[in-house]
Every structure is written in C-alpha cells, then in structure tokens.
Amino acid sequence: MSDTKGFTPNEMMTIAASRALKSDDVCFVGIGAPSAACNVARLTHAPDITLIYESGTIGTAPE
C-alpha cells in the first residue's frame, strides 16, 4: 500500500470517491466531501460528468 502519511482519512475518502466517477456519469451532489469529490473528478478525469446539486442546479462549475 502506498504511503498515506500527511493525508487525513477524509481526504483519502474524497479522492477514492472521485476516482469512482466517470465522465458520462450523472451524479447527485451533497455538500462537503461529496461536492469536493465530484469537482475533483470533473477537473481531473471526468470533464463531461453531469453534477446535480441539492439546490436543484445542474452543471454548475464552482471555481
């Protein structure tokens, strides 16, 4: 297993969740870590993922 020193369990779960998402997925996004995971996926390897937020917005791209 790789060295995880310096990363919190929350950070590790966020990255693991982001890696599970694919570019053609549609994802209902929660707040906090779930939002971070979806946006990491969108910014790194899943640019065409559709994100639907709790507020009802679709496809927003926080900066």
C-alpha positions, -999 to 999 in steps of 0.1 A, spaced: 0 0 0 12 35 -7 23 59 19 -7 79 32 13 100 57 1 136 57 -34 129 44 -65 128 66 -90 99 63 -115 125 49 -90 135 21 -84 98 13 -121 91 10 -127 122 -11 -100 111 -36 -113 75 -36 -148 87 -43 -136 110 -71 -118 81 -88 -150 61 -89 -168 87 -111 -166 86 -149 -171 113 -175 -205 101 -186 -219 98 -151 -248 118 -137 -242 125 -100 -264 139 -73 -240 160 -52 -242 166 -15 -222 192 5 -187 190 19 -166 160 9 -191 147 -17 -190 180 -35 -152 181 -34 -150 145 -48 -173 154 -77 -154 185 -86 -120 168 -83 -133 142 -108 -146 169 -131 -113 188 -130 -90 158 -134 -105 129 -154 -143 133 -159 -149 167 -177 -183 156 -190 -198 145 -157 -232 159 -150 -235 173 -115 -269 179 -99 -267 198 -67 -291 196 -37 -303 231 -45 -315 219 -79 -288 234 -101 -274 213 -128 -239 215 -143 -226 244 -122 -188 247 -121 -175 263 -89 -142 280 -92 
